[in-house]
Amino acid sequence: MREADPETQRRIVNRLKRARGQLDSVINAVENGGSCREVVTQLSAVSTALDRAGFSVVSSAMKFCITDPEAAAETEDGLTVEELEKLFLSLS
């Protein structure tokens, strides 16, 4: 994540903040007796936002690893393309 361009990083942070807000809504709905539909809908939104943020992180790292594998190995704690593939698959 260290090598992500500022725009990509901004989009990822925005998604994560949106997910945090949606999670707060889920917690409030559960604490205050919200409907099952409301809770599940918000949980789905949180899950989607987190998945998209995760895919963006892995995608950004993949681009960096493919264009400069030696630098990626140094700056991303030795993360290899194979490890990135495992990370990507862990999101599904």
N, CA and C atoms as an extended XYZ file, in Angstrom:
276
Properties=species:S:1:pos:R:3:atomname:S:1:resname:S:1:resid:I:1 pbc="F F F"
N         0.829       -1.195        0.000 N   MET     1
C         0.000        0.000        0.000 CA  MET     1
C         0.868        1.251        0.000 C   MET     1
N         2.120        1.069        0.294 N   ARG     2
C         3.012        2.231        0.369 CA  ARG     2
C         3.202        2.922       -0.971 C   ARG     2
N         3.049        2.150       -2.051 N   GLU     3
C         3.333        2.704       -3.375 CA  GLU     3
C         2.080        3.100       -4.146 C   GLU     3
N         0.931        3.067       -3.512 N   ALA     4
C        -0.305        3.444       -4.211 CA  ALA     4
C        -0.278        4.929       -4.534 C   ALA     4
N        -0.810        5.257       -5.699 N   ASP     5
C        -0.871        6.672       -6.054 CA  ASP     5
C        -1.898        7.356       -5.146 C   ASP     5
N        -1.755        8.657       -4.939 N   PRO     6
C        -2.627        9.375       -4.003 CA  PRO     6
C        -4.120        9.243       -4.309 C   PRO     6
N        -4.494        9.226       -5.580 N   GLU     7
C        -5.909        9.103       -5.936 CA  GLU     7
C        -6.459        7.736       -5.543 C   GLU     7
N        -5.698        6.689       -5.802 N   THR     8
C        -6.116        5.336       -5.409 CA  THR     8
C        -6.242        5.244       -3.900 C   THR     8
N        -5.267        5.776       -3.210 N   GLN     9
C        -5.289        5.754       -1.753 CA  GLN     9
C        -6.510        6.518       -1.215 C   GLN     9
N        -6.822        7.648       -1.824 N   ARG    10
C        -7.981        8.440       -1.405 CA  ARG    10
C        -9.275        7.655       -1.587 C   ARG    10
N        -9.397        6.973       -2.737 N   ARG    11
C       -10.607        6.187       -3.001 CA  ARG    11
C       -10.754        5.038       -2.007 C   ARG    11
N        -9.650        4.387       -1.676 N   ILE    12
C        -9.686        3.279       -0.719 CA  ILE    12
C       -10.100        3.788        0.656 C   ILE    12
N        -9.511        4.891        1.086 N   VAL    13
C        -9.865        5.462        2.391 CA  VAL    13
C       -11.338        5.862        2.417 C   VAL    13
N       -11.831        6.449        1.333 N   ASN    14
C       -13.248        6.828        1.265 CA  ASN    14
C       -14.157        5.608        1.397 C   ASN    14
N       -13.805        4.520        0.714 N   ARG    15
C       -14.604        3.293        0.817 CA  ARG    15
C       -14.611        2.769        2.250 C   ARG    15
N       -13.456        2.788        2.880 N   LEU    16
C       -13.362        2.288        4.249 CA  LEU    16
C       -14.144        3.166        5.221 C   LEU    16
N       -14.101        4.459        5.015 N   LYS    17
C       -14.879        5.357        5.875 CA  LYS    17
C       -16.375        5.145        5.664 C   LYS    17
N       -16.775        4.914        4.411 N   ARG    18
C       -18.174        4.636        4.114 CA  ARG    18
C       -18.597        3.336        4.806 C   ARG    18
N       -17.731        2.334        4.759 N   ALA    19
C       -18.035        1.061        5.425 CA  ALA    19
C       -18.157        1.251        6.927 C   ALA    19
N       -17.301        2.085        7.497 N   ARG    20
C       -17.375        2.355        8.936 CA  ARG    20
C       -18.721        2.997        9.283 C   ARG    20
N       -19.166        3.940        8.473 N   GLY    21
C       -20.458        4.577        8.702 CA  GLY    21
C       -21.602        3.584        8.582 C   GLY    21
N       -21.512        2.705        7.589 N   GLN    22
C       -22.545        1.692        7.418 CA  GLN    22
C       -22.542        0.701        8.585 C   GLN    22
N       -21.362        0.358        9.073 N   LEU    23
C       -21.271       -0.540       10.220 CA  LEU    23
C       -21.876        0.110       11.462 C   LEU    23
N       -21.642        1.397       11.634 N   ASP    24
C       -22.275        2.121       12.746 CA  ASP    24
C       -23.792        2.035       12.636 C   ASP    24
N       -24.313        2.120       11.415 N   SER    25
C       -25.755        2.004       11.207 CA  SER    25
C       -26.257        0.613       11.575 C   SER    25
N       -25.487       -0.408       11.253 N   VAL    26
C       -25.868       -1.779       11.609 CA  VAL    26
C       -25.919       -1.927       13.122 C   VAL    26
N       -24.892       -1.432       13.789 N   ILE    27
C       -24.832       -1.530       15.251 CA  ILE    27
C       -26.018       -0.811       15.875 C   ILE    27
N       -26.295        0.385       15.396 N   ASN    28
C       -27.447        1.144       15.914 CA  ASN    28
C       -28.753        0.401       15.676 C   ASN    28
N       -28.903       -0.180       14.491 N   ALA    29
C       -30.135       -0.903       14.185 CA  ALA    29
C       -30.298       -2.108       15.103 C   ALA    29
N       -29.217       -2.821       15.364 N   VAL    30
C       -29.291       -3.984       16.250 CA  VAL    30
C       -29.586       -3.541       17.683 C   VAL    30
N       -28.898       -2.504       18.144 N   GLU    31
C       -29.102       -2.023       19.512 CA  GLU    31
C       -30.508       -1.468       19.732 C   GLU    31
N       -31.079       -0.881       18.684 N   ASN    32
C       -32.372       -0.219       18.833 CA  ASN    32
C       -33.528       -1.018       18.246 C   ASN    32
N       -33.310       -2.302       18.012 N   GLY    33
C       -34.395       -3.152       17.539 CA  GLY    33
C       -34.819       -2.895       16.114 C   GLY    33
N       -33.861       -2.562       15.265 N   GLY    34
C       -34.182       -2.335       13.853 CA  GLY    34
C       -34.708       -3.600       13.198 C   GLY    34
N       -35.340       -3.431       12.070 N   SER    35
C       -35.916       -4.580       11.365 CA  SER    35
C       -34.811       -5.467       10.804 C   SER    35
N       -35.149       -6.711       10.620 N   CYS    36
C       -34.220       -7.676       10.032 CA  CYS    36
C       -33.768       -7.178        8.654 C   CYS    36
N       -34.707       -6.673        7.867 N   ARG    37
C       -34.391       -6.177        6.525 CA  ARG    37
C       -33.354       -5.051        6.600 C   ARG    37
N       -33.557       -4.114        7.525 N   GLU    38
C       -32.628       -2.987        7.680 CA  GLU    38
C       -31.228       -3.480        8.041 C   GLU    38
N       -31.163       -4.404        9.003 N   VAL    39
C       -29.865       -4.920        9.458 CA  VAL    39
C       -29.151       -5.650        8.326 C   VAL    39
N       -29.847       -6.537        7.645 N   VAL    40
C       -29.226       -7.318        6.574 CA  VAL    40
C       -28.817       -6.425        5.404 C   VAL    40
N       -29.640       -5.454        5.070 N   THR    41
C       -29.308       -4.527        3.988 CA  THR    41
C       -28.030       -3.754        4.307 C   THR    41
N       -27.934       -3.248        5.523 N   GLN    42
C       -26.735       -2.509        5.925 CA  GLN    42
C       -25.508       -3.423        5.999 C   GLN    42
N       -25.696       -4.651        6.495 N   LEU    43
C       -24.570       -5.602        6.527 CA  LEU    43
C       -24.069       -5.899        5.122 C   LEU    43
N       -24.980       -6.040        4.201 N   SER    44
C       -24.599       -6.274        2.812 CA  SER    44
C       -23.787       -5.094        2.268 C   SER    44
N       -24.225       -3.882        2.585 N   ALA    45
C       -23.504       -2.682        2.128 CA  ALA    45
C       -22.105       -2.622        2.726 C   ALA    45
N       -21.983       -2.967        4.011 N   VAL    46
C       -20.671       -2.977        4.664 CA  VAL    46
C       -19.763       -3.996        3.985 C   VAL    46
N       -20.285       -5.178        3.771 N   SER    47
C       -19.512       -6.253        3.153 CA  SER    47
C       -19.023       -5.859        1.762 C   SER    47
N       -19.899       -5.274        0.972 N   THR    48
C       -19.532       -4.849       -0.382 CA  THR    48
C       -18.458       -3.761       -0.343 C   THR    48
N       -18.615       -2.793        0.539 N   ALA    49
C       -17.628       -1.709        0.636 CA  ALA    49
C       -16.260       -2.253        1.045 C   ALA    49
N       -16.247       -3.180        1.992 N   LEU    50
C       -14.973       -3.765        2.425 CA  LEU    50
C       -14.350       -4.611        1.321 C   LEU    50
N       -15.158       -5.385        0.625 N   ASP    51
C       -14.638       -6.193       -0.488 CA  ASP    51
C       -14.012       -5.303       -1.551 C   ASP    51
N       -14.702       -4.231       -1.901 N   ARG    52
C       -14.174       -3.341       -2.946 CA  ARG    52
C       -12.891       -2.656       -2.498 C   ARG    52
N       -12.810       -2.276       -1.251 N   ALA    53
C       -11.575       -1.683       -0.728 CA  ALA    53
C       -10.443       -2.709       -0.793 C   ALA    53
N       -10.733       -3.936       -0.388 N   GLY    54
C        -9.725       -4.994       -0.441 CA  GLY    54
C        -9.245       -5.262       -1.849 C   GLY    54
N       -10.173       -5.338       -2.795 N   PHE    55
C        -9.792       -5.556       -4.189 CA  PHE    55
C        -8.941       -4.401       -4.710 C   PHE    55
N        -9.250       -3.191       -4.310 N   SER    56
C        -8.454       -2.028       -4.732 CA  SER    56
C        -7.040       -2.090       -4.173 C   SER    56
N        -6.918       -2.510       -2.919 N   VAL    57
C        -5.589       -2.632       -2.304 CA  VAL    57
C        -4.763       -3.673       -3.052 C   VAL    57
N        -5.345       -4.846       -3.282 N   VAL    58
C        -4.620       -5.913       -3.977 CA  VAL    58
C        -4.309       -5.512       -5.405 C   VAL    58
N        -5.252       -4.884       -6.080 N   SER    59
C        -5.022       -4.449       -7.456 CA  SER    59
C        -3.864       -3.458       -7.544 C   SER    59
N        -3.840       -2.516       -6.624 N   SER    60
C        -2.761       -1.531       -6.598 CA  SER    60
C        -1.412       -2.211       -6.366 C   SER    60
N        -1.390       -3.153       -5.442 N   ALA    61
C        -0.141       -3.873       -5.161 CA  ALA    61
C         0.282       -4.716       -6.353 C   ALA    61
N        -0.688       -5.332       -7.027 N   MET    62
C        -0.351       -6.147       -8.197 CA  MET    62
C         0.286       -5.303       -9.293 C   MET    62
N        -0.278       -4.136       -9.534 N   LYS    63
C         0.292       -3.254      -10.558 CA  LYS    63
C         1.739       -2.924      -10.224 C   LYS    63
N         1.995       -2.624       -8.961 N   PHE    64
C         3.339       -2.266       -8.534 CA  PHE    64
C         4.274       -3.462       -8.644 C   PHE    64
N         3.823       -4.641       -8.218 N   CYS    65
C         4.664       -5.838       -8.263 CA  CYS    65
C         4.992       -6.254       -9.687 C   CYS    65
N         4.042       -6.056      -10.576 N   ILE    66
C         4.270       -6.463      -11.965 CA  ILE    66
C         5.206       -5.495      -12.669 C   ILE    66
N         5.076       -4.197      -12.399 N   THR    67
C         5.925       -3.228      -13.089 CA  THR    67
C         7.329       -3.157      -12.506 C   THR    67
N         7.477       -3.436      -11.210 N   ASP    68
C         8.804       -3.368      -10.590 CA  ASP    68
C         8.906       -4.393       -9.458 C   ASP    68
N         9.044       -5.678       -9.808 N   PRO    69
C         9.031       -6.735       -8.797 CA  PRO    69
C        10.124       -6.598       -7.736 C   PRO    69
N        11.309       -6.132       -8.141 N   GLU    70
C        12.403       -6.004       -7.164 CA  GLU    70
C        12.080       -4.931       -6.121 C   GLU    70
N        11.600       -3.788       -6.571 N   ALA    71
C        11.239       -2.719       -5.640 CA  ALA    71
C        10.064       -3.138       -4.770 C   ALA    71
N         9.114       -3.842       -5.343 N   ALA    72
C         7.957       -4.300       -4.571 CA  ALA    72
C         8.397       -5.260       -3.478 C   ALA    72
N         9.332       -6.138       -3.802 N   ALA    73
C         9.816       -7.095       -2.801 CA  ALA    73
C        10.475       -6.371       -1.638 C   ALA    73
N        11.136       -5.254       -1.931 N   GLU    74
C        11.796       -4.487       -0.868 CA  GLU    74
C        10.816       -3.641       -0.056 C   GLU    74
N         9.922       -2.918       -0.729 N   THR    75
C         9.053       -1.970       -0.023 CA  THR    75
C         7.772       -2.591        0.508 C   THR    75
N         7.367       -3.721       -0.017 N   GLU    76
C         6.132       -4.372        0.434 CA  GLU    76
C         6.452       -5.606        1.274 C   GLU    76
N         7.489       -5.547        2.061 N   ASP    77
C         7.859       -6.627        2.984 CA  ASP    77
C         8.040       -7.971        2.284 C   ASP    77
N         8.626       -7.953        1.105 N   GLY    78
C         8.910       -9.189        0.389 CA  GLY    78
C         7.704       -9.822       -0.268 C   GLY    78
N         6.635       -9.081       -0.431 N   LEU    79
C         5.411       -9.598       -1.029 CA  LEU    79
C         5.665       -9.989       -2.478 C   LEU    79
N         5.387      -11.246       -2.804 N   THR    80
C         5.593      -11.738       -4.163 CA  THR    80
C         4.265      -11.748       -4.913 C   THR    80
N         4.359      -11.948       -6.214 N   VAL    81
C         3.158      -12.036       -7.030 CA  VAL    81
C         2.301      -13.220       -6.563 C   VAL    81
N         2.955      -14.332       -6.195 N   GLU    82
C         2.220      -15.502       -5.711 CA  GLU    82
C         1.469      -15.181       -4.417 C   GLU    82
N         2.102      -14.445       -3.527 N   GLU    83
C         1.432      -14.057       -2.281 CA  GLU    83
C         0.269      -13.106       -2.559 C   GLU    83
N         0.454      -12.213       -3.523 N   LEU    84
C        -0.634      -11.318       -3.917 CA  LEU    84
C        -1.818      -12.112       -4.448 C   LEU    84
N        -1.533      -13.143       -5.212 N   GLU    85
C        -2.608      -13.979       -5.723 CA  GLU    85
C        -3.378      -14.621       -4.568 C   GLU    85
N        -2.667      -15.105       -3.569 N   LYS    86
C        -3.322      -15.697       -2.394 CA  LYS    86
C        -4.159      -14.653       -1.658 C   LYS    86
N        -3.619      -13.450       -1.529 N   LEU    87
C        -4.387      -12.374       -0.876 CA  LEU    87
C        -5.662      -12.093       -1.656 C   LEU    87
N        -5.528      -12.019       -2.963 N   PHE    88
C        -6.680      -11.746       -3.809 CA  PHE    88
C        -7.744      -12.835       -3.627 C   PHE    88
N        -7.309      -14.073       -3.660 N   LEU    89
C        -8.260      -15.176       -3.504 CA  LEU    89
C        -8.875      -15.230       -2.122 C   LEU    89
N        -8.170      -14.728       -1.126 N   SER    90
C        -8.733      -14.729        0.235 CA  SER    90
C        -9.897      -13.761        0.363 C   SER    90
N       -10.021      -12.826       -0.559 N   LEU    91
C       -11.126      -11.867       -0.528 CA  LEU    91
C       -12.426      -12.453       -1.068 C   LEU    91
N       -12.317      -13.562       -1.772 N   SER    92
C       -13.545      -14.128       -2.357 CA  SER    92
C       -14.233      -15.095       -1.428 C   SER    92
